[in-house]
């Protein structure tokens, strides 16, 4: 029983780390630009597929490094050409646009790489369990948790100590003033979008090692990411992080006692948060 | 050129009333007309909230789907009667909306949109998981709509697709009239006031959240009517009826036709469905084209067809 519980808590932690990684990217873009990026799941899929195609040339580690950057470049280009035009307009339009993009990306990946699930090789020494008693602790899972932790830590260092990060945070609070102070907000939003998409791409490369590779891989991750943002509180990145891990772990624990409700419990949590504290756990009052 | 509103109304009703006769001549089929009317009702219901209250819902497929499932399950398991099934579907969709409403009406803008998406997914998820009741991914099949018995006459909506079209059109007409009536009432005017300037409306002492809740419930009521008709049309319903991409379809129909006009969503639905029908018969990659279509509409036709016509008429 303890082992089962431990297994599911750990599993929840991993899934929660994915949700958090996705949700942080979404949240970055949402906070600074007011755009709900429906295509985030699509970018995640691109990350996975690019890694799949790169592995024969640069190996697993090379793909892990290169693929998220390539995805981020695609994201930056998409922002430049399409999404930039919609800033300042009703959020309805950016929502519809990214919605259309999500369709195109899903169909595009299916067209290029095929609809079947593709095999994805992770280094064999990573896929071995670390101990016999805790069979679920494969190297890959531990590695994933560590990597996500490192990336999230790096993200918060960037946001707190670099000029770019400080500008992003300032822009989240009051973009107009930041522009008046001489910051090129077009570039700022562009880079910020790229940063968000980078996280999606990274989540994609890591996710395929666990979930397999198919065009709809992002679909199952995007809704929980929305919930993570709502539970954590709109406008708060630490909130999003907490929200993502929280719903992952809670749904993991629920699997032990009531498997059928493991996903429903996320929505229950969202409803509870909205009733008790509509701004979310760490959200600021009166932001929306 | 002055665009005469009454002439437009007459033209639209004339086209709708004669559709089963000219659709086959135009190389199409009656079922496409039925589908257009049903989706038009859904998109107009959404537009009640989107265009006239100024609140963006991206989760209307849930209440559409609840209407559809309520009808299907009632007819299959409880009472094999079309009106009872419809009633059950409408009640199911409206009650669910009324319960969820208070949790989200305090939110605005993107936050509101995001919560409607997430709550919408709850019902998709239930329909997908509750295999013993809903058949999961396979949907609810092995049932069919029943002919309507008025006591003195029977309307065979089961076997005659024209009869079913006119039945759908009658429901559509009553619903559209009810929405037009509501929009002209003081309640509807209050909604417009909220759309134009929420803060000022609040200063005037209007309970804004309450009105948004009412508008939300009214909108979901009509969208669940569309849902019941949808499941009657197919004699089948599966979780795709309430998935998030369905919500996106409703929104794009409203935007494409023109959110600020009463008939806009009808025109949007007609264009969208005809295009979808054509593309999906031509290519396997229809999803890309629909996605591209979304992007093009947003970039080049944000005001919609009727918005452009009206703008031309005033300048």
Interface residues (C-beta under 8 A of the other chain):
Chain A: X30 X34 X36 X82 X85 X86 X89 X90 X91 X92 X93 X95 X96 X97 X99 X100 X101 X102 X103 X104 X105 X106 X107 X108 X111 X223 X226 X227 X229 X230 X234 X260 X263 X264 X267 X270 X271 X274 X275 X278 X288
Chain B: X50 X56 X58 X103 X104 X106 X107 X108 X109 X110 X111 X113 X114 X115 X117 X118 X119 X121 X122 X125 X126 X129 X245 X248 X251 X252 X255 X285 X287 X288 X290 X291 X292 X293 X294 X295 X297 X298 X299 X302
